[in-house]
Amino acid sequence: MPYKITVRQLINQLQAVDPDLPAYFAINPDWPHTHYVGHIVEVPGPHGAVYLCENGQEGVLPPTVRTELGWAAA
């Protein structure tokens, strides 16, 4: 996966999964917790971007997710 992805690439990836599943962030392999997705903020302009904000955490990532991401199981 490229270092940066576009909104279009993110949408394409999300279209391949069940739209009724909850969405979480997996952020840090050294502290592998499940994080909630919060606000989505768009900054317009020539150097604009979209920010997906973290909104707290639920618990530890399941070992199967850590394995799929290539993160060592804690």
FENSULVEN-V258066 format. One record per residue. RES is the residue in one letter. SS is DSSP state (A for helix, B for strand, O for the rest). Layout:
res: (RES | RES)
ss: (SS | SS)
This chain:
res: (M | P | Y | K | I | T | V | R | Q | L | I | N | Q | L | Q | A | V | D | P | D | L | P | A | Y | F | A | I | N | P | D | W | P | H | T | H | Y | V | G | H | I | V | E | V | P | G | P | H | G | A | V | Y | L | C | E | N | G | Q | E | G | V | L | P | P | T | V | R | T | E | L | G | W | A | A | A)
ss: (O | O | O | O | O | O | A | A | A | A | A | A | A | A | O | O | O | O | O | O | O | O | O | B | B | B | O | O | A | A | A | O | B | B | B | B | B | B | B | B | B | B | B | O | O | O | O | O | B | B | B | B | B | B | B | B | B | B | B | B | O | O | A | A | A | A | A | A | A | O | O | O | O | O)
